[in-house]
Amino acid sequence: MSEKPLTILVVDDEPAMREVLDMRLSEWGHRVLLASDGAEARAAAERERPDAVISDVQLPGLGGLELLQALKAGGSERPVILITAYGSIDAAVEAMKLGARDFLTKPLDYAKLRVTLAALGAELERRGQVHRLESTLEKGAGLAAIVGRSQRMREAFKLIEAVAASDASVIVTGESGTGKELVARAIHDLGRRASGPFIAVNVAAIPEGLVESELFGHEKGAFSGAVAARPGCFELADTGTLFLDEVTEMPAPLQTKFLRVIEGGQLRRVGGTREMRFDVRVIAATNRDPAQAVELGVLRRDLFYRLNVFTLTLPPLRDREGDVVLLAQHFVRQFNAKHGARVDGLGLEAERTLRGYAWPGNVRELRNVIERAVILARTGWIEVNHLPPFLLGAGAEAGDGIVIPSGATAAEAERVLILATLKRAGNNKAEAARVLGMDVKTIRNKLKTYGIGPAEP
């Protein structure tokens, strides 16, 4: 049996019992401290800081239950095991209510005691790892709001800091869920425009007919439904930063006007006649390869050259060695505060499961998994049963498990593949398109062909 050596305080008024426990625990590799009554034990606990306490309930002066309360005062996590020759259900229930880890009766079952201590050792080791993670997070485990200590992220942080010192346009690339908006906000917060507004707009989330109005604003009566004048994102971002997510989804005709606006530094609202000047830094993002998007004709070459002063590529979570556990602890802290929970961190098996998963949805997917686990666990450790079922097959790639029926035509096989990939991507068409190497508009057209239409499948 592999056991972590512990420092254990044994409290019993019977010399023979102290001697037997001293011998047994020492044989198992533990360091043993001895006390004959509650007052002596409390002093020894304050002086020696033992990992665990084994105490008789019947003690002269300060009794075992009173000692337990004293040792647990102030929210101490030190485990206390109570033993007695006069076992009763009522006493056991009271002991557990007061925070005892276990309640054993004499004569002791030493096999059970050894298993209990081995479990305590594993828990203390896990708690020590969590404390180290917490210490890392407290000291600052990344850049701005971005958490990460892997080599790939440290390289990204250096580039972010260099880019932030300038006022140049940037294209941030990376898979869906890697944190492109966090990077854009970090560039803004670290740069000279930090006191100005940061305006984020996702082009793919805006109906095609409204993109121009959203970006440039409109005057009253410019189109049906324009009951009042409205400033666009460029005006709102004046003196600050405009973050344009999924820039490759911008309609081609609008890309020409967009290029003209950012080059000229002035715009005219939809339905307006007055030219308005603005001072905005543009940061664009896409989960595509922008150069490939140019070759496919979905991104204008001249717009690409105008935006692509810097390209900053974020690594997928699966390539960020060691960051999964650090991010998970960061999210545990975040969701403990949000949901009023008291979760300590990841249990050993849960950690192994998270480490073994490929994270096709990247940091966003991990964040959702941890929020769910914190809500279910509420206190203690996140165990495997708190994780969603799909994680139990950890390590599967996005297309794994997709079954093409025997004898299916190419069109039928394509339909199965698209729908299954879309489901795995959480109905995110842009992510499914990236996985399949297809255009988002092609995905939409295929769904309409399948009779799914504009609604999400």
Sequence and secondary structure as in RCSB ss.txt:
>XXXX:A:sequence
MSEKPLTILVVDDEPAMREVLDMRLSEWGHRVLLASDGAEARAAAERERPDAVISDVQLPGLGGLELLQALKAGG
SERPVILITAYGSIDAAVEAMKLGARDFLTKPLDYAKLRVTLAALGAELERRGQVHRLESTLEKGAGLAAIVGRS
QRMREAFKLIEAVAASDASVIVTGESGTGKELVARAIHDLGRRASGPFIAVNVAAIPEGLVESELFGHEKGAFSG
AVAARPGCFELADTGTLFLDEVTEMPAPLQTKFLRVIEGGQLRRVGGTREMRFDVRVIAATNRDPAQAVELGVLR
RDLFYRLNVFTLTLPPLRDREGDVVLLAQHFVRQFNAKHGARVDGLGLEAERTLRGYAWPGNVRELRNVIERAVI
LARTGWIEVNHLPPFLLGAGAEAGDGIVIPSGATAAEAERVLILATLKRAGNNKAEAARVLGMDVKTIRNKLKTY
GIGPAEP
>XXXX:A:secstr
      EEEEE S HHHHHHHHHHHHHTT EEEEESSHHHHHHHHHHH  SEEEEES  SSS HHHHHHHHHTTT
    EEEEESS  HHHHHHHHHTT SEEEESS  HHHHHHHHHHHHHHHHHHHHHHHHHHHHHH  EETTEE  S
HHHHHHHHHHHHHHTS   EEEE STTS HHHHHHHHHHHSTTTTS EEEEEGGGS GGGHHHHHH B TTSSTT
  S B  HHHHTTTSEEEEETGGGS HHHHHHHHHHHHHTEEE BT   EEE   EEEEEESS HHHHHHTTSS 
HHHHHHHTTEEEE   GGGSTTHHHHHHHHHHHHHHHHHT EEEEE HHHHHHHHH   TTHHHHHHHHHHHHHH
HH EEEE GGGS GGGGGTT  TTTT    TT  HHHHHHHHHHHHHHHTTT HHHHHHHHT  HHHHHHHHHHT
T TTS  
